[in-house]
């Protein structure tokens, strides 16, 4: 199986080809819906995480949202 390299929050990460944002979040053990994902400078809505397949060289910023006051 081929691999690709993406950058998550500035860190290089090697993944199998065909991985979606949802699968990446699972690998990173981010299980909350309260997460913002920016892919190549564009916000990806939660509803599209499962269908958005990552490509070699993609740059992602992943931010978990924390409530409080």
C-alpha atoms as an extended CHARMM CRD file, in Angstrom:
* protein
*
        69  EXT
         1         1  UNK       CA              0.0000000000        0.0000000000        0.0000000000  PROA      1               0.0000000000
         2         2  UNK       CA              1.3380000000        3.4360000000       -0.8470000000  PROA      2               0.0000000000
         3         3  UNK       CA              1.9210000000        6.1240000000        1.7420000000  PROA      3               0.0000000000
         4         4  UNK       CA              1.7630000000        9.8870000000        1.7640000000  PROA      4               0.0000000000
         5         5  UNK       CA              3.0280000000       12.6480000000        3.9990000000  PROA      5               0.0000000000
         6         6  UNK       CA              0.7690000000       15.3190000000        5.4550000000  PROA      6               0.0000000000
         7         7  UNK       CA              1.5490000000       18.0560000000        7.9550000000  PROA      7               0.0000000000
         8         8  UNK       CA             -0.6880000000       18.2140000000       11.0250000000  PROA      8               0.0000000000
         9         9  UNK       CA             -0.2410000000       21.3230000000       13.1670000000  PROA      9               0.0000000000
        10        10  UNK       CA              3.2170000000       21.7410000000       11.6410000000  PROA      10              0.0000000000
        11        11  UNK       CA              4.3450000000       18.1340000000       12.2420000000  PROA      11              0.0000000000
        12        12  UNK       CA              5.0250000000       15.7660000000        9.3370000000  PROA      12              0.0000000000
        13        13  UNK       CA              2.9850000000       12.5740000000        9.5360000000  PROA      13              0.0000000000
        14        14  UNK       CA              3.0860000000        9.5320000000        7.2690000000  PROA      14              0.0000000000
        15        15  UNK       CA             -0.2630000000        7.9500000000        6.4170000000  PROA      15              0.0000000000
        16        16  UNK       CA             -1.5950000000        5.2250000000        4.1710000000  PROA      16              0.0000000000
        17        17  UNK       CA             -3.0730000000        6.4820000000        0.9110000000  PROA      17              0.0000000000
        18        18  UNK       CA             -6.8440000000        6.8960000000        0.9720000000  PROA      18              0.0000000000
        19        19  UNK       CA             -7.1420000000        8.1440000000        4.5740000000  PROA      19              0.0000000000
        20        20  UNK       CA             -9.9920000000       10.5640000000        5.2960000000  PROA      20              0.0000000000
        21        21  UNK       CA             -9.9980000000       13.3840000000        7.8190000000  PROA      21              0.0000000000
        22        22  UNK       CA            -12.2610000000       11.2540000000       10.0560000000  PROA      22              0.0000000000
        23        23  UNK       CA             -9.7750000000        8.3830000000        9.9790000000  PROA      23              0.0000000000
        24        24  UNK       CA             -6.8870000000       10.7470000000       10.7300000000  PROA      24              0.0000000000
        25        25  UNK       CA             -8.7320000000       12.1970000000       13.7260000000  PROA      25              0.0000000000
        26        26  UNK       CA             -9.3690000000        8.6640000000       14.9730000000  PROA      26              0.0000000000
        27        27  UNK       CA             -5.6520000000        7.8300000000       14.6470000000  PROA      27              0.0000000000
        28        28  UNK       CA             -4.8640000000       10.9920000000       16.6230000000  PROA      28              0.0000000000
        29        29  UNK       CA             -7.4090000000        9.8200000000       19.2450000000  PROA      29              0.0000000000
        30        30  UNK       CA             -9.5440000000       12.9260000000       18.7340000000  PROA      30              0.0000000000
        31        31  UNK       CA            -13.0350000000       11.5660000000       19.2340000000  PROA      31              0.0000000000
        32        32  UNK       CA            -15.0330000000       14.7280000000       19.8930000000  PROA      32              0.0000000000
        33        33  UNK       CA            -17.2830000000       16.4490000000       17.3760000000  PROA      33              0.0000000000
        34        34  UNK       CA            -16.0170000000       19.7250000000       18.8150000000  PROA      34              0.0000000000
        35        35  UNK       CA            -13.0210000000       20.0270000000       16.5360000000  PROA      35              0.0000000000
        36        36  UNK       CA            -12.1570000000       22.4860000000       13.7900000000  PROA      36              0.0000000000
        37        37  UNK       CA            -10.1240000000       21.1960000000       10.8550000000  PROA      37              0.0000000000
        38        38  UNK       CA             -8.4550000000       23.4720000000        8.3500000000  PROA      38              0.0000000000
        39        39  UNK       CA             -7.1560000000       21.7440000000        5.2130000000  PROA      39              0.0000000000
        40        40  UNK       CA             -4.8340000000       23.8100000000        3.0330000000  PROA      40              0.0000000000
        41        41  UNK       CA             -6.2020000000       27.0610000000        4.5150000000  PROA      41              0.0000000000
        42        42  UNK       CA             -9.8820000000       26.0920000000        4.1410000000  PROA      42              0.0000000000
        43        43  UNK       CA            -12.1640000000       25.0110000000        6.9770000000  PROA      43              0.0000000000
        44        44  UNK       CA            -13.6710000000       21.5700000000        6.3710000000  PROA      44              0.0000000000
        45        45  UNK       CA            -17.1570000000       21.2130000000        7.9110000000  PROA      45              0.0000000000
        46        46  UNK       CA            -17.6390000000       18.2470000000       10.2610000000  PROA      46              0.0000000000
        47        47  UNK       CA            -20.1780000000       16.7360000000        7.8450000000  PROA      47              0.0000000000
        48        48  UNK       CA            -17.4280000000       16.4050000000        5.1940000000  PROA      48              0.0000000000
        49        49  UNK       CA            -14.7010000000       14.8320000000        7.3720000000  PROA      49              0.0000000000
        50        50  UNK       CA            -15.5690000000       11.2560000000        6.3200000000  PROA      50              0.0000000000
        51        51  UNK       CA            -15.6090000000       12.0390000000        2.5870000000  PROA      51              0.0000000000
        52        52  UNK       CA            -12.5340000000       14.2920000000        2.4810000000  PROA      52              0.0000000000
        53        53  UNK       CA             -9.5910000000       12.0860000000        1.4400000000  PROA      53              0.0000000000
        54        54  UNK       CA             -6.1230000000       13.4350000000        2.2200000000  PROA      54              0.0000000000
        55        55  UNK       CA             -3.4400000000       13.8500000000       -0.4410000000  PROA      55              0.0000000000
        56        56  UNK       CA              0.3440000000       13.9330000000       -0.2800000000  PROA      56              0.0000000000
        57        57  UNK       CA              1.5820000000       17.3040000000        0.9530000000  PROA      57              0.0000000000
        58        58  UNK       CA             -1.7100000000       18.4170000000        2.5170000000  PROA      58              0.0000000000
        59        59  UNK       CA             -1.3900000000       20.8300000000        5.4260000000  PROA      59              0.0000000000
        60        60  UNK       CA             -3.8860000000       20.5170000000        8.2520000000  PROA      60              0.0000000000
        61        61  UNK       CA             -4.5290000000       22.5310000000       11.3840000000  PROA      61              0.0000000000
        62        62  UNK       CA             -6.6000000000       20.6640000000       13.9490000000  PROA      62              0.0000000000
        63        63  UNK       CA             -8.0290000000       22.5370000000       16.9220000000  PROA      63              0.0000000000
        64        64  UNK       CA            -10.2250000000       20.9690000000       19.5910000000  PROA      64              0.0000000000
        65        65  UNK       CA            -12.7880000000       23.2960000000       21.0930000000  PROA      65              0.0000000000
        66        66  UNK       CA            -13.0250000000       23.4190000000       24.8630000000  PROA      66              0.0000000000
        67        67  UNK       CA            -15.9550000000       24.9050000000       26.7170000000  PROA      67              0.0000000000
        68        68  UNK       CA            -15.6490000000       26.8160000000       29.9330000000  PROA      68              0.0000000000
        69        69  UNK       CA            -16.1390000000       30.1360000000       31.4500000000  PROA      69              0.0000000000
